[in-house]
Amino acid sequence: MANYDRVLERKQQIELNKQKHETTSEASFKDRNDNFVINTTNMDEKTKKKIQNKLQEKYLEAYDSYLREHGYKLKYKWTFKRVIKLILAIIIIILFFTILFFIPPIHKWCISIYEENFAIKLIVDIIVSIFKSIGSIFTS
C-alpha cells in the first residue's frame, strides 16, 4: 500500500510539472508572438493600411541599413516628392544667404572678398551674366 501511495504521489507531481511547463511555455510563446503580430481583427481598413505602411517602411529601413553595413551603395529613384524636397531646401538656403547678405558687416565682408579674389569675381560675374541673359529673353 505504501508503494502504491508513492507511485500515485509521483504521478501527481509529474502531472503538476507538466501543467506548469505547458502554461509557462504557452505564456512565453504568446509573449513572443505579441511582439511581432498585430491583431487587426477589430480595425478599419484605413488603420490596417497605415499599420501595414509603417511596417513596410520599417522593414525597408532595416534592409537598407543591412545593405549599407555590408558595403553596398544604394541608389534611390527620383520621385516627385524627393524633387520637391530638394527644391524647397535650395530655396530655403538661398533665402538664408540673401538675408545674411543684407546685414552690413557681412555685406562689407562679401564685397571685399569679391573685389580681392579674382576666381570668386569670375564665378560671380558668370552667374550674374547668365541671370541677365535669362532676364533679357523674357523682357524682349
C-alpha positions as CSV (number, residue, x, y, z in Angstrom):
1,M,0.0,0.0,0.0
2,A,2.9,2.4,0.8
3,N,4.4,1.7,-2.7
4,Y,1.1,2.5,-4.3
5,D,0.8,5.8,-2.5
6,R,4.4,6.8,-3.5
7,V,3.6,5.9,-7.2
8,L,0.4,7.8,-7.1
9,E,2.1,10.8,-5.5
10,R,4.9,10.7,-8.1
11,K,2.4,10.6,-10.9
12,Q,0.6,13.7,-9.4
13,Q,3.9,15.5,-9.2
14,I,4.7,14.7,-12.8
15,E,1.2,15.9,-13.9
16,L,1.7,19.2,-12.0
17,N,5.1,19.7,-13.5
18,K,3.7,19.1,-17.0
19,Q,0.9,21.6,-16.4
20,K,3.3,24.2,-15.1
21,H,5.6,23.7,-18.0
22,E,2.7,23.9,-20.5
23,T,1.3,27.1,-19.0
24,T,4.8,28.8,-18.9
25,S,5.6,27.7,-22.4
26,E,2.2,28.9,-23.7
27,A,2.7,32.2,-22.0
28,S,6.2,32.7,-23.3
29,F,5.0,31.7,-26.8
30,K,2.2,34.2,-26.5
31,D,4.6,36.9,-25.4
32,R,6.9,36.2,-28.3
33,N,4.1,36.3,-30.8
34,D,2.7,39.6,-29.3
35,N,5.9,41.3,-30.2
36,F,5.6,40.5,-33.9
37,V,1.9,40.1,-34.7
38,I,-0.6,42.9,-34.6
39,N,-4.2,42.0,-34.0
40,T,-6.1,43.7,-36.8
41,T,-9.4,42.0,-36.5
42,N,-11.3,45.0,-35.0
43,M,-9.6,47.7,-37.1
44,D,-11.0,49.5,-40.1
45,E,-9.2,49.3,-43.5
46,K,-7.6,52.7,-43.2
47,T,-5.9,51.9,-39.9
48,K,-4.8,48.5,-41.3
49,K,-3.3,50.2,-44.3
50,K,-1.5,52.7,-42.1
51,I,-0.1,50.0,-39.9
52,Q,1.0,48.0,-43.0
53,N,2.7,51.0,-44.5
54,K,4.6,51.7,-41.2
55,L,5.7,48.0,-41.0
56,Q,6.8,48.1,-44.7
57,E,8.7,51.3,-44.1
58,K,10.5,49.9,-41.0
59,Y,11.3,46.7,-43.0
60,L,12.8,48.8,-45.8
61,E,14.9,50.9,-43.4
62,A,16.2,47.8,-41.7
63,Y,17.0,46.2,-45.1
64,D,18.8,49.4,-46.3
65,S,20.9,49.6,-43.1
66,Y,21.8,45.9,-43.5
67,L,22.9,46.5,-47.1
68,R,24.9,49.6,-46.1
69,E,26.6,47.6,-43.3
70,H,27.8,45.1,-45.9
71,G,29.3,47.8,-48.1
72,Y,26.6,48.3,-50.7
73,K,25.9,51.8,-52.1
74,L,22.2,52.3,-52.5
75,K,20.6,54.5,-55.2
76,Y,17.1,55.7,-55.0
77,K,14.7,56.7,-57.8
78,W,13.9,60.4,-58.1
79,T,10.3,60.8,-57.1
80,F,8.2,63.9,-57.3
81,K,8.3,64.2,-53.5
82,R,12.1,64.0,-53.4
83,V,12.4,66.7,-56.1
84,I,10.1,69.0,-54.2
85,K,12.1,68.5,-51.0
86,L,15.3,69.3,-52.9
87,I,13.9,72.4,-54.5
88,L,12.4,73.6,-51.1
89,A,15.8,73.0,-49.4
90,I,17.6,75.1,-52.2
91,I,15.1,77.9,-51.8
92,I,15.5,78.0,-48.0
93,I,19.3,78.1,-48.3
94,I,19.1,80.9,-50.9
95,L,16.7,82.9,-48.7
96,F,19.0,82.4,-45.7
97,F,22.1,83.6,-47.5
98,T,20.2,86.5,-49.0
99,I,19.1,87.7,-45.6
100,L,22.6,87.3,-44.3
101,F,23.9,89.4,-47.3
102,F,21.8,92.4,-46.2
103,I,23.5,92.5,-42.7
104,P,26.0,95.4,-43.0
105,P,29.2,93.7,-41.7
106,I,28.6,90.5,-43.7
107,H,27.8,92.6,-46.8
108,K,31.1,94.5,-46.4
109,W,33.0,91.2,-46.0
110,C,31.3,89.7,-49.1
111,I,32.1,92.8,-51.2
112,S,35.7,92.8,-50.1
113,I,36.1,89.1,-51.0
114,Y,34.5,89.8,-54.4
115,E,36.9,92.7,-55.1
116,E,40.1,91.0,-53.8
117,N,39.7,87.4,-55.2
118,F,39.8,87.0,-59.0
119,A,38.4,83.5,-59.1
120,I,35.3,84.4,-57.0
121,K,34.9,87.6,-59.1
122,L,34.9,85.5,-62.3
123,I,32.4,82.9,-60.9
124,V,30.0,85.7,-59.7
125,D,30.3,87.6,-63.0
126,I,29.4,84.4,-65.0
127,I,26.4,83.7,-62.7
128,V,25.2,87.3,-63.0
129,S,25.6,87.3,-66.7
130,I,23.5,84.0,-67.0
131,F,20.7,85.6,-65.0
132,K,20.9,88.8,-67.0
133,S,20.6,86.8,-70.3
134,I,17.7,84.8,-69.0
135,G,16.0,88.1,-67.9
136,S,16.6,89.7,-71.3
137,I,14.9,86.7,-73.0
138,F,11.7,87.4,-71.0
139,T,11.8,91.1,-71.4
140,S,12.2,91.3,-75.2
